[in-house]
Amino acid sequence: MTATIQHISKGSPGILTLRKEADAHYFHNGDLVTFSSIEGMVELNHCDPRPIHVQEDGTLEIGDTSNFSCYLRGGAVTEVKSSQTVSHEPLDAALLQPRVVAQSPQEVHRAHCLHQAFRALHKFQQLSGRPPQPWDPADAERVVGLARALEPLRGTEGEPLEKPLDEALVRRVALSSAGGLSPMAAVLGAVAAQEVLKAVSRKFMPLDQWLYFDALDCLPEDGEHLPNPEDCSPRCCRYDGQIAVFGAGFQEKLSHQHYLLVGAGAIGCELLKGFALAGLGAGGSGGVTVADMDHVEHSNLSRQFLFRTQDIGRPKAEVAAEAAHRLNSDLRVTPRTDPLDSTTEHIYGDEFFSRVDGVAAALDSFQARRYVAARCTHYLKPLLEAGTQGTRGSASVFIPHVTEEYRAPTSTISEDAPYPVCTVRYFPSTVEHTLQWARDEFEGLFRLSAETINCQQALTSLADTDGPNLLTLQQVVLGALRSRPRTWQDCVMWALGHWQLSFHYGITQLLKHLPPNKEGTRFWSDPTQCPQPLEFDANQDTHVLYVLAAANLYAQMHGLPGSQDQPALREMLKLLPLPGPQDLAPIFPSDLASAKLGPEQVQRLHEALKVWSVDAPLRPLKFEKDDDSNFHVDFVAAAASLRAQNYGIPPANRAQSKRIVGQIIPAIATSTAAVAGLVGLELYKVVGGPRPLSAFRHSYLHLAENYFSRWVPCAPAIQKFNRLTWTCWDRLKVPAGQPERTLKSLLDHLQEQHGLKVNMLLQGKAVLYSVRWSPEKQAQYLPLRVTELVRQVTGQVPEPEQQVLVLELSCEGEDEDTTFPPLHYELCKEAAPLHSNIEP
């Protein structure tokens, strides 16, 4: 654990205050810690590990600091050895007095019953020389009898446990105990591997002392048809372990499934491996389609185990498909390198999803997960979804008309930045703030400015352009240059000027407006948060990396060749003069809330745009985190690091920056294997279906803290309006009819059939109808056929294979929280009766 330092006092003991109070719970009395990046009290940097004592207010006693220099700012404290240890009982004692990992008293009792069931299974094996036969009632009853005869378990104080044995649970364990399931092996193997890592690294809390994990919810519930011994007998095939649990009929059904796997990264590789071992899509018309547009990188090899060194640079989907086929030659895997997003709905459209039985999502951003989940809701397909963050992991299942739909949590850095703009621009206190600022810099400098300039080239006046856009344009267009760049050196000069503007002159000007001491009042109540301007130094790697990345991005935007020659750039920077404030036309508003351009600045900007308009349009750059050669992540990482230096914040390294800014959810091998196994267990239920809501499980685990939780998902919320009742899985279905109905006919139909008086009808963001339209406009559009209306308003014509137009509506009398089901306007090829219905 590493935490950011707020302050360290001189004294015996010295008191360390953490910048985030919530970080205090990661530290414990006696933990050994080291320090880094401290300014002032440099004696602590890279010192020998020091023991700490955690005080009630969350501060840390770190030993004698009375003879050290005064603390100025910055720094981080890192735990190198935890004081937490666990004393384990020997096996003979632990068998009779087990300490089990459980989250509730009910789970403790279930774990104790499972403990006795396994003891009875071992006794059966010892007496019979074999395990119980699959789904043999006689063998199962013998195991139950052996469990009853066992010596009762004792509590932590040696007292006998009073709760009775759950014989039904023991019986189900015995009936299915002859089998072996690869998802269970993945989950328990991941836990065991994490325990090995804990023992080797002495990090995190080891298990205390027994962990029982069962997935008996995969079996049919009481009263349902259970597998019979004949159907579960061995077939001398690779799936015998699975057949022993679910039967040969289930295995046949599993092999005919066709699943879409979205993402071939860490979790995707584990899922595809699990599919190969289970035989999903390995027969008949079954198969797996793997969709991933990324290529294998060297950093993937440590946790994406279907890839090898020779695969670097190849598409992940293709390599994963080949590796899975080697695991199971019967598996039919189709790789797709097209992205699964709104731009490829002509590829992953109605015809594609009509052949898909379900979707497994292994994606590295919540934005992508939301889109895939929306596709599953649209096509009424089951969605199995998993994610990890370090040693944390989750797996979820979403079944049409049975469970709630997928809802993504708020991501670390979203498009509508969760951090206040003023904080990010002027008062950052965390590395996330500096990365958000750097990401905004990328957008403003290399995308938004280029798009706006391209639009302005067609205008003769700037009168209609708003102030913020003018500010962005002035800063990017002018910079340290007075004309469009023509050479690599011009781009370097611009980048050097922007370095000066961002990390030196900008901070200097901010301190003029908000000085540390103003009329006897300290604006910066904490001196460690008061920013300091940096001096450019061509010998500092981060300084040079920023200029290298910024100059290359500026060159790409202008269609010029760049350079990756750092030594040559360093020598060039030593010869170039540093641009002064007068050369940069910096923008320093008189206050932090608004800024205006004077007539002279507007004229300079207008003249610059005239000069630029004679050349080709600029190329806006869209941020791409997965190409390590495009300088996108390099720019953001370097800019955030320099910003962190301005404010005394410990910077993130490049990998951390890429993860946070790219909204990547970090993965390690143990948690990835665990969540892939949890997804595999839910897959059994989806394929075996239909199953009630009580059969399904959402799961969450934290391997570092031995936290394991599984719970039944929520049912979909029911909404009502007038005569209409629906959930998130329902839709209004209205056939187009022959001849096709008009807009007026559609509106009348909705009012007559469902009592819906439509106020507004939309397709995407395009308004197809509004009750606020003028009578003339309504008279123009109401007689139009719906497809013709869509063509006139959006300019789009339905594709020949398109089956529905998805429309949204709002109605008179609706509440603010009412979300009507989507209107599916069915593009029937033949005449259809004029009716609509809610899909049950």
C-alpha positions, 0 to 999 in steps of 0.5 A: 500500500502506498499513500500520499503524505500531507505533512510530517512534523519534527519531533519524537515521535514525528507525526505523519498526516496522510493526504487522504484520511481514508488511507489510514485504515490500510496501515496497522500498528507495527507495519514497516514503511519506507518513504519517497519523493519527500521535499525538505525532510529528505533524510526519510527518502529511501531510509531503512523501513521504519515501524509505525503506530496508528493513532486514533485520528488516523495519523501515523507515528513514524519515530524520531524526526527531531534532528531531520530537516523541516518538511516542505511538501510532497512524498509518499509512504509505502508499506513494505511489511505488514504486522498482521499474522495468523496462527494456524492450528494443526490439521488434526485439531482444525478438523474438529474445531475449524475456523472458517472464512464466512461473512455471516452466521448463516454462511458459518453454519453452511461452511460447517455442514460442508466441512462435515460433508467432505469428512464423510466423503473421505470416510466413504472413499476409505471404506469403499475404495471409490468415490460415490457414483454420480447421482446414485441415491444409495451412495448418497444416503451412505454419505449422509449416514457417515456424516451423522456419525461423525464427532460433532464439531466444536466452537472456538472455545471448545464447546459443541456446535448446537445447530443441526446438520443440514442433511439435504446439503450433504446429500446434494454434495454426495450426489454430485461429488464424482464430477469435476468442473473447470470453473470450480477449479479456476475459482479455487485455484485462484484462491490457492495461488493468491495464498501462495503469493501472500506467503511469499510476499508477506502481503495481505491477510492469509486465510483463517483457516478453512474456506468452503466455496460451493456452487450447488445453486448450479444444480436443479432446485428441489422439485425440478428434474434431477440428472439420472445415474445413466445420463451421468455415467462416464463416456470416456471423453474429456467432458466426463467430469462435467457429465457426472454433474449435469448429464450427457444431455446437458453436455450436448446442449452446451456444445450447440450454443453460440456465444459472443465473447467481447474482449480478448484481454486478461479475463477474455483469455481466461473465459475462452480457455474455460469455454474450451475446457467446458466444450461450449460451442464445440459441436453441431451449429455451436461456436464462439465469436471473439471480438477484440480490435487490439493487438498483443503487446509485451505487457500483456504476456504477464497475465493474458496466458493465451499469448506468447512472445512470438504473438506480439503485434498480432490481433488478440482475437486471432491469436486467442482463437488459435490458442483456444483451438489448440486446447480443444480442436472441436471448438469453433472459434471465429475471431473478429477485429472490428470494434463492437460499438455504434460504428459497427452496428451494420456488422454486429446487427440483427442478422448477427445477433439472431445467431447468438445465444448469449454474450460474455463481456470481458471489457476494460472500460465501463463505457464499453460495458454499457454499450454491450449491455445495451445491445444485449437488452435490445436483442434480449440476450443473456449477458455474463459480465466480469471485471477486476481491480487488483485483487478485487473481482466481480462477476454478474449475470443479466437474464432477460425478464428475470434479472435487472439490467446491467448498470455500470458504476461511475468510472474514475475519469469520465467524459463529464469529469467527476472532479470540479473544474476549478479543482482540476485547473487550479487546486489539484491535490491528488494524482487523479486531478493531475491526470484529469488535467493532462487528459483535458490538455490533450483534448483541448490542444490536439482535438478540439482546437483542430476541429474548431479551426477547421470550422473557422476556416470557412468563416469570414467573421469570428463574431459568432464564436464564443469566448472559450473557443476563442481562448482555446484557438488563440492558445493553440494557433499562436503559442510560440509561433506566428505561422503554421509550422513547416518543420520538426523544429517548428513543432519542437519550438511550439512544444517548448513554448507550451511547456513554459506556458503550462508549468512556469508562466501559468503557475507564476501568473496564478500566484500573482492572482492568488498569492500565498500571503495576501493582505495578511491572509493566507489564501493557501491555508496549507503551504504544501499545496501552494504550487511552485513554477518549474524551470525547464531543464533539458537534462531532466527526462520528464521535461524532454519526454513532454516536449518529445510527445507534444511536438510529435502530436503537434506534427501529426495534427499538421501532417508533418513528420515527427521524430523519436530521436531523444538524444537529438531532441535534447541537443536541439533543446539546449540550443533553442531559446526559451520563449518569454511571456510576450512570445506565448500570448498566454491567457491569464483571466482576471478572475478564475470564473471568466475571461474575455478577449480584447479587440486586439487579441481578436484581431490577432487571432483573425489574422492567424486564421487567415494565414492557416486557411490557405493550407489543408485542414488540421487532423484532429487526434482522438485519444487512443490508449492502446497504441504505445507508438502514437505518443498519446499516453506519453504526453498525458503521463509526462504532463500529469507528472510535471503538473504533480511536481508543480503542486508537490503531489507524488506522480503516477508512472506511465503504467498507472497513468495509462490505467487511470486515464484510459479507464482501464480496470487493472488485472492480476492473474489470480483475480482474473482466473477467479472471476472467469470461473464465477462466470463459468458457473453462471453459464451452466445455469443460463444454458440449462435454463429456464431457471428462476431468479433464485438460481442466479448469483452476482459475486464479489471477492477481495482476495487480499482480505478474504472477502467472498460474497454471492447474492441473488440479483434483483428482479427487474423493476416494474413501471406502470403508466395508465394501462401499460405495465413494463420492465427494462426488458420490454418494448412496444412492438408496432408493425409497419404494416402494408401499406406502411403506416404514417406518423399520424397512424402511429400516434393514433395507434399508441393512444388507442391501444395503450392510452399514450398521448405522445408529446415527443418522438425521437430516433436517437437525438433526432426529433421526429415529432413534437406536440410543440410544433406549429400547426403548419409543421405538423400538417407537413409531417403527420401524413408522411410514412414513418420511414420517409419521415426518418429519412427526411429528418435524419438523412438515413435510410433503413438497411435492407436487412434492418428489422426494426427502427428503435424510437423513444417517446415521452407522453403527456402526464408522465412523471420525471422518473418514468422511462417508457419502453423503446418503441420497436417499429417493425419493418415487415416485408409483408402485410401485418395486422395493425396491432402493438404489444408489450413483449412479455 
